[in-house]
Amino acid sequence: MNKRHRAQGKIRKNAKRGIDVNSTAFFVAHLREGALQQVKDLEKRLREETGEEIVLVAYKHDITAAGKEDKE
């Protein structure tokens, strides 16, 4: 399964959770060093607990951009 298919699966899963992905804009979040270190620490802890390679991705929700997309 390629990255595109995995992303589409995640979008469908989020849609089931009540998140309207068609009217919502998400962008990669720019984290400060402390927050980034917390994410890395959590990745490490999850990797140790599961034995799987875990990668966390931070997105920010941009309501303003979502509204603009709806109008286009």
Secondary structure, DSSP 8 states (H G I E B T S, - for coil): --HHHHHHHHHHHHHHTT--GGG--EEE----HHHHHHHHHHHHHHHHHHSS------EEE-HHHHHHHHH-
